[in-house]
Amino acid sequence: MSRDDPADEGPTRRGYLTYGGAIVAGGLLAGCASGGGSGDSAGSTDADTPTETPTPTEASDPTETATATESSTETPTQPESYTATMPPVGELTLDEPPSSWVGGLGFSADVLTALGQADGAVGMADPQFWYTGFYDFLDGVSAPATDDLAKFTTSDRDTDLEVLYELDPDLIAFDPNPLIAIYGLERGEAREIRENVAPWFGNESRRKRFGGWTHWPDGEPYPYLSLPEYIPEYAALFGEQERGEALLDLYEPFVDDVRSRVPPESERRSLALVNGQYNPENRDGWVVYNPKSAVEKTWGKKQYRDLNVVDAFEGAYDGQSSVIVDYEGLLEYDPDVIIFNFGVTYRDFQGENYIQQQREVLSDHPVGSQVTAVENGDLYVGGTPYQGPIINMFQTEMAAKQLYPDEFGTYPGYGELSESEQLFDRGRLADIVNGDI
């Protein structure tokens, strides 16, 4: 695979594509612009094919001549296009909606599933982190088995360019900057993929971006996006504006209602958000995360921000996003509730139930068993941070019941809830996803 900067190369196989205000020439676009050969350029006409205006035929009736002249000067109908805007890549216009796409680590995949586009998934940066279990609770909603999706990153934290080229998707629903900053993708390769494979369209706003974060393509820092802000942009790109509006009409009132019902601070139980995979048996302590987002718009821990949680470890992080404590440290801060971050994923991860293992480790330890959350059995499965609107609705409901059972009802454990226990309308959500708007 060439790593040369392709900026000076000729037209690619992609069609005429407006991207960040520039025109990229090509032969086909996300399924299909017919058109010029390899020598064409955007906006040009074929110099060997003169533009002709039909000459009215001779006729005795002057109205026939007038009709022919008017018809010959009508402006041709412009083909429909699909335009959306998202930093850092800017404005993107496609000739037709993408029929295939690759995602990142689960977020954009959930957004696109909510918009009825799950069948288009062909690959992801790492499919094992797309949690699809909540779709089982929505009638008629499904997603491809993650084992069937190609992975385009390697265990050595590199980007597998060969896989991306072989997949040949119509859209890469992912911010290229995590790949550049973490997975070894070079800027020239990002440009080459955009021109030879598919356009990028994503914004990494899971958490605060770390120092050394890259800002491709223009080198300028770009804004974070809140979860709802993605929906109309992806909806526009896929021609699903009506479905996107219906989704927001369900999602936003649900979140507003939950926020309005959070108990006063004096009645909120304190939380420790603990790493769902590691414990002192395989790590040097309990990894406890700050459940409060450093950047307001980030969505990785959105449910805890919306639920205005009381953090048992408030003040312990020393400017970091997490702290490591031993059993004595866990008892010192003594949370009322322990939620295992990434718990839905680590309930069954590569054949291991890490959540049950951690419950047992805590309960069997002479110090750990004294922690209030352990004594009362308030050790819960937490959500995945890669949450689009579907996953976030389920995970907000889940956390609300775990933390504030007097207001939202007790949490019966992971699984389906009876209709009276549900905090949002699953039937309506399923209808939207299935296109019954």
N, C-alpha and C positions, 0 to 999 in steps of 0.2 A: 504494500500500500504506500503510495507516494505521500510524503509529508511536505511536499513543496506547497507554497502558497498558490492556490489555484486562481487568484484574482485575475491573472493575465490570460487564463485559458479561454478557449472559445465557448460557444453555447453548450449547455448541458442538456441532459435528457428531460429536465423539468420544463414546464410550460412558462408562459409569461406570468410573472409573479411579482406583485408589488410587496416589498418587504422593507419595512423601516424607511419608507419614502424612496427607495431605490428600485430600479427595474432589473430583474435577473432574467436573462434570456434562456430559452431552452426549447426542447422539443415536445415534452408532454408535461402536464401539470396535474398533480394529485388526481389523476384519473383522466387527464385528457384533452388538452386543447389540441385541436387539429391545427395544422398550419405549416409554417414555413420550414424549409430544409435547414441544413446546418449553417447556411450563410445568412439566415434571417436575423434581424435585430428587432427589439421591442419597438412597436409603433411604426415600423417601416412597411412599405408596400413593395410588391414584386415589380422591379423595374422593367421586366420583360413582358408584363401583362398590362397593356394600356387600360385605363379606366374609360369605359364607354358609356355614353348616355344614349339610350334607345331613341331613334328618330321616329316620330309619328308617321304611321303609314298614311298614304293618300286616302282621303275620304271625302264624300260629298257633304256629309253632315259635320259641321264644325265642332259639335259637342264631342264627337268621337276623338277629334284631334286634341281637344282640351283635356279630355279624360286621360288619354295616353300620356300627355305631357306631365300632368299632375302625378300620375302613378310613377313615372320614371324618376321623379325628383324626391320621392319619399325617403326619409332617413331610415336606414336599416335598423331593425330592432337589435339593441345591444344585448349580448348574452348576460344572464344573471351571474353575479359574483357574490362571494361570501367574504366579508371583511370584519376583522376584529383587531383589537390593539391590546398589547400586554408588554410591560417592561420586563426584561431589558431589550427584547427584540423589536419592539415597536409595532407598527401597523403591518398586518399580513392580509393579503387578498388572494383567494383561491377561485379558480373557475367553477369548481363544484366541491361539495363536502368531501372530506377525506373518507375513504372506505376502509382504510387500515391505519393503525397508529401504534406507536410504542410509548410507554409511560415511564415513570421514574421508579418510586418505591411505594406507590399505592395511592397517593393523594389525587393526582390527575385522573387515575384510573377510576376512582370512586366518583369524581365529578362527571366523567364521561358516562359511567354506568347510570348515574342519575338522569342523564340526558338521553338515555336509550341507546348508547353507543358501545356497550360492552362487547358485542360480537366483533367489533373491529380490532380488538386487541390482538397483536401478534408477538409482542415482546415487551420487556421492561428492563430497567437498569438492574433490578433484583426482584423477581416475581414473588419470592417467599415472604416479602414484607407487605404485599397487598392482601389485607385481611378481607376475605369474602364471606365469612360466616354469618354476618347479619343479613345477607341477601336471602338466606334460608327462611327468614321470618316474613318475607314479602311474597305474596302469591304471584307466581308467574315471572318473578325476577331471578335471573341467573347471570353468571359470568363464566368465562372460560376457566377451566382448571388451571391453577397457576403452574402446575407441573408441565402443562402443555405449552407454556409461553417461553420463548427464548430469552435468555439472560445475556445482556450485552456489556456487563462488567465482569471482571475476573476476580478470583480470590486474592490476587496480588494487588487489588485496587488499581486496575488498569481498565481502560475502555477498549472493548473488543470491536475494532472497526470492521473487521471481516463479517461479524454477525450483523451489524447494522446494515452493511451493504447487501448482504444476502436477504435480509428481511424486506428491504426495499419498501418501507412504509410510505404512506401519503403524508403523514404528520409525525413529528417527534414532540409529544405533549410533555415536555420537560425543559427546564432551564439548563442550558449547557454549562453554566458556571460551576455547579457542583462537580461536574465531570472534569472541568479544567482544574479546579482547586483541589480535588480529592482523588479523582480517578485517571490522572495522567493525560487527559486529552489536551492536545496543543491547539492554540488559537487558529492556526492555519488549517488544522484538521476539522475544527468546528465549522469554519467557513466552507471547506471542501464538502462536508456532509450536507450543509445547507444547500449548496449548489448542485451536488451530484446525487443526493439521496432524497432528502425531504427538509422542509422548513422546521426550525425549532419554534416551539410556542409553549412557554411555561415560565413560572416565576417561583423561585425557591424562597418561601416565607414560613417554613415550619418553625424556625426559631431564629434568634438573633444570629446574623452572619458573623463568622469568626474573623479575627484579624488575618489579613492575607487573602481575603476573598477576592476573586477576580470580577471584572465588570465588562465582560464581552457582550456586545461587539464594539461599543464605542468608548470603553474605558472610563465611563462616568458612573458613579454610584446610582443605583436605581431604587425606587420605592418598594416597600413591602405592600402586599395585597392582603386584605382580609378575606376570609373564606367566601362570603357572599359575592365579592367582586369578581371572582373567577367565573361564576355561573353565566352571566350575560355574554361574556367574551367567548367562552367555548360554545355557548348556544348559538351565537351569531356565526361562528366559523363553520358549524355543522348544520346551519339552517334550522335550528331548533329554538327559535326565540319564544314561541308560545309555551313550549315545555319549560324553558328556563324561567319564564315569568311565573308559571304555575308552581314551580319548585320553590321559588323565593316566597311566593304567597303562603306556602305551607311552612317553610323553614323559619323565616324571620319572626312570625308571630309565636311560634313554639319557643324559640330562644327568649323572646321578650317575656313570655308568660313565666318561664322557669326563673328568669332573673327576678321578676317581680315577687316571686313566692319564697325567695331565700329568707330563712329566719334571721332575726336580729343577731348581731355578732355574739352576744352573750349566750345565745342558744345554739351556736354552731359547734359541732364536734371538731376537734383538731385533727389534722391530717399529716401523715408521713407518706410521701410518694417514693416508694422504694423500687430500685431496679428489679425487674421481674425475672432476670436470669441468674444474676450472680448473688452469692451469699458468702458468709465467712468460711464455708467449707471449700469453696473454689475461688475465693477472692480474699483480699486482706481486710475485709470489713463489709458492712452494709452500705451500699451506695444509695444515698437519699437525695432526690432531686428537689430543686426549688419549684413548686407547682405554679408559681406566679411568673408570667411571661415578662421578659425584659423589654420586649417591644409589643405594644398593644395589639397590632394587627396580626401577629403570628398565630398560627392555628394548631400547632403541635400539642399544646396543653389548654386549648380553648375552653373545654368544659369546666376546668377548674377556675379559670378566670370568670366565666359566666356565673359560676356558683359561689364566687367571692369567698373562697375557702379560707379557713384559719390554718395557717401553716405551723405545725408543732415545732419546726426547726427555724422559724423566723429569726434572722440575725446570725445564723450559724455558718453561712455560706462564704463569708469574707470576699464578696464580689464574684464568686464563681457560680456556676449553674448547679453544682452538686457538692455534697460533702460525704466523706467516708467516716463511719463511726463503728465502734465495736458494740457488743451486747450492752455493756455498761453505758455507752453513749446513747444507745437506743432507749434504755430505761431512764436515763437522765432527762431526756426531752419528752418521753412518755406520751406518745400520740394516742388519741382515742380511737383512731382508725388508721390502718395501714392499707394502702392500695398499691398493688404491684404494677408499676408502669410496664406497658407492652404486654400485660397479662393475657389479653385475648390471643395474642400470637404465641406466647410461651406456655399456654395451656397444653399445646401439642406442637412441639417444635423439634423436628428431626427425631421423632419418637420419644421425646421426653416431656413430662409434665413438670416444668420448673416451679409452677405456682404451688402445687401440692407438696413438692419437696421443701419449699421454703416454709410453708405452714408447719410442716413436721419438724424442721430444724428449730424453729422458734419455740414451738410447744414443748419440745424435748429438752431445751436448754434451761438450766437452773436460773439464769438471769433473764434470758429472753422470755421465759414463760410468765415473768412478773409484769411485763409491759401491759398497760391497760387494754390495748387493742387485742393482744394475744389472750389475756384472761377472759375477755368478753366475746372472743371469736369473731372480731371485726377485722378479718384479713380477707381482702377482696381482690378479685380480678380487675385490673385496670385496662384502659383503652390503648390502642395504637396511636401514636402521634401522626401517622399518615392517614388523616381523616378528612374526607370530603364531606358533602352534606348528608349523605345517607349514614355513613359511619358515625359522624358527629352527633346526629340525632339520637341514635341508639346509645352512644357512649355518654351523652349528656344525661339522658334518662337514667342510665345505669349508675352514674356517679351521684346524681341527685338522691336516689334511693339509698345508696350506700352511706352517704353523709348525713342526710336529713330525713330519716324515715318517718318522723312524726308529721312532716308536711307532705312528702311525696309518696309515702307508702314504703313498706319494708322491701328490701332487695331479697328475692327468693333464691338467688344464685343464678349463674349464667344460664340463659335459656329463654324460651318463649314465655311471655306474660299473658295472663288473661286480659280480655278487653278492658275490664274495669281497672286493671293495674297500669295500663299503658298511658303514657303522657303525650303521645302524638298519634295521629290517625294513620296506622299502617296501611289501611285499605286505600286511602287517598294517595299516599306515597307510592304504593305499588301501581296504581292507575297512572300516575304521572310518568313513572319510569317505563311503563308498558305502552305509553302513547295514548291512553284513554283520558284525554285532558278535558 
